[in-house]
Amino acid sequence: MRRRNDALALLLVDARMPQMSGTEFLVQARKLYPDARKVLLTAYADTDVAIAGINQVQLDHYLLKPWDPPAERLYPVLEDLLGDWSATYRAPFDGIRVAGSLWSPPSHEVKEFLSRSQTPYQWVDVDQDAQGRALAEAASPGLRHLPVVFFPDGTTLVEPSARSLAEKIGQKTTPARPFYDLLIVGGGPTGLAAAVYGGSEGLRTILIERETTGGQAGTSGAIENYLGFPSGLTGADLARRATAQALRFGAEVVTAREVRSIRAAGPYRTVTLDDGSELSCYALLLASGMQVRRLDVPGVEALTGAGVFYGAALTEASACRGKDVVIVGGANSAGQAALSFARHARRVTILLRGASLSEGMSQYLVERVSDTASIQVLTHAVVSAACGSDRLEGLDVTVGSEGAVHRIPAAAMFIFIGATPRSDLAAGVVERDPGGFILTGPDLRVDGRLPRSWPLARDPFLLETSLPGVFAAGDVRHGSSKRVAAAVGEGSAAVGMVHKYLETV
Ligand SMILES: Cc1cc2nc3c(=O)[nH]c(=O)nc-3n(C[C@H](O)[C@H](O)[C@H](O)COP(=O)(O)OP(=O)(O)OC[C@H]3O[C@@H](n4cnc5c(N)ncnc54)[C@H](O)[C@@H]3O)c2cc1C
């Protein structure tokens, strides 16, 4: 019952039971339901037991058997106790509960996955909540594996993978067919736009996403420059709307599955998924975007998830209440995060390699950051170490050209130092630039010539890679604008080119 988070008003327990006494039972039950009213049923000869029970388990009442007539001897007692209980009762949270520690990286990952999937959950901090801790310990002895996720149906998952979590919250993780007209790798704005257009234009379309839909945009707390939303919208909201739209048009959206490699076999393009299974299509769109660049200084790797986070990690915002937060980086994403965390944190410090925020941030964000009293900006500042034993406590920062190292207190550090393309799945299969971005269309020409691997007499379409029928769009593409609207535009435009390609096969 506790695992399901069911309410329990009253325990009516016989003093003599086959395997344990009523008092022993109440001792245990009380740990789980301290507020439930406790009534012991005793025989006439057992009144001593009942009196001992009053002291041992704070018994609310004992009833002598038989309680005839019940209308006089039983119901009034129970009614009184139930009335008493319901006067102070607060309904328990009727949804998913995540019991974990703020300093456990898998707990952070589960929270991120659920919130980016827009699945409401209640956070139970096992370091603060003794009852939550006891409950988690029952499922994960010694709390060696965290978090423990409790579902309303009474089931639990201990340190779940993204896939098991996705399945449990009703997301699709297995493709329905072996073959599609269009297979899209990546569920960021590019992939979602392509899924909407592919689905709406009658292509059998599938989108495979390794986490949950939304991509980098999905981690943004406020996208303010996307056309049609004058007061901005959150990335999670954009992802939710776009996913619903793609599904409505009949596209299949599979989450928590990664495409590991791609290959061509005649007119077909085949991808291998993370479990080794394969899926084929006529046309493939690589919309795999970018991943954050790692900060390679001592202490960072060990403390990642335990105070050190990549990206906005908005699920940690409330944990930063009253604390010192550091943001590393000076692009728009860093500015947005600084403004979000400033609502909770005592102080937010932006560490900037360069001389001023305007070098990398849109003017509207620079102004907002400057107008926020709790945000300070340190220029020419470079993190040289993250300090703390099991959680982040401070940072060593080199400020200015003289190289002096300052230790600044920090309960959390959010890192925004750029990103690299996620194109390894296509390495050796399509042409990439030296940075790993995928070359498409006219960019494939070097000194006016197409790569030798290009097999056709026609030129590649605008968003087509060096392998016919494989397209690339959005942030992963060489020369893309790295903006939500541009990604959506490219994802939509790619479907037009897929149609042209399909006419040729
Ligand atoms: C914090 C933040 C704030 C931002 N704010 C703004 C803003 O306000 N305005 C703006 O215009 N732009 C903003 N951007 C930039 C914008 O989000 C990106 O340009 C946009 O998300 C790019 O979309 P995409 O679909 O090409 O790639 P991504 O968003 O990177 O999505 C790619 C997706 O592919 C998935 N994937 C990768 N490899 C695989 C694989 N092998 N198998 C399956 N799936 C895979 C990834 O998990 C990811 O979900 C922001 C970026 C960040 C990080």
The ligand as a Gaussian input file, in Angstrom:
#p B3LYP/6-31G(d) Opt

LIG

0 1
 C       19.907000      25.371000     -23.634000
 C       19.684000      25.760000     -25.072000
 C       18.868000      26.844000     -25.374000
 C       18.615000      27.192000     -26.696000
 N       17.805000      28.270000     -26.944000
 C       17.527000      28.612000     -28.205000
 C       16.649000      29.716000     -28.472000
 O       16.148000      30.358000     -27.566000
 N       16.397000      30.006000     -29.781000
 C       16.933000      29.304000     -30.810000
 O       16.612000      29.607000     -31.962000
 N       17.777000      28.261000     -30.590000
 C       18.094000      27.913000     -29.314000
 N       18.956000      26.865000     -29.073000
 C       19.512000      26.113000     -30.219000
 C       18.493000      25.077000     -30.699000
 O       17.985000      24.383000     -29.599000
 C       19.112000      24.100000     -31.680000
 O       19.556000      24.831000     -32.797000
 C       18.106000      23.046000     -32.131000
 O       17.641000      22.287000     -31.026000
 C       18.719000      22.103000     -33.167000
 O       17.778000      21.122000     -33.474000
 P       18.190000      19.700000     -34.096000
 O       16.926000      18.920000     -34.151000
 O       18.933000      19.896000     -35.345000
 O       19.211000      19.049000     -33.072000
 P       19.055000      18.705000     -31.527000
 O       18.162000      19.675000     -30.871000
 O       20.438000      18.555000     -31.019000
 O       18.312000      17.300000     -31.524000
 C       18.941000      16.132000     -31.965000
 C       18.285000      14.936000     -31.332000
 O       18.811000      13.758000     -31.894000
 C       18.987000      12.771000     -30.901000
 N       20.022000      11.834000     -31.344000
 C       21.333000      12.099000     -31.560000
 N       21.979000      10.997000     -31.985000
 C       21.047000      10.029000     -32.048000
 C       21.099000       8.652000     -32.425000
 N       22.247000       8.096000     -32.810000
 N       19.983000       7.922000     -32.362000
 C       18.803000       8.487000     -31.973000
 N       18.699000       9.786000     -31.609000
 C       19.803000      10.544000     -31.665000
 C       19.399000      13.582000     -29.684000
 O       19.136000      12.865000     -28.485000
 C       18.534000      14.827000     -29.837000
 O       17.302000      14.691000     -29.176000
 C       19.225000      26.488000     -27.753000
 C       20.068000      25.410000     -27.465000
 C       20.304000      25.043000     -26.143000
 C       21.220000      23.879000     -25.823000

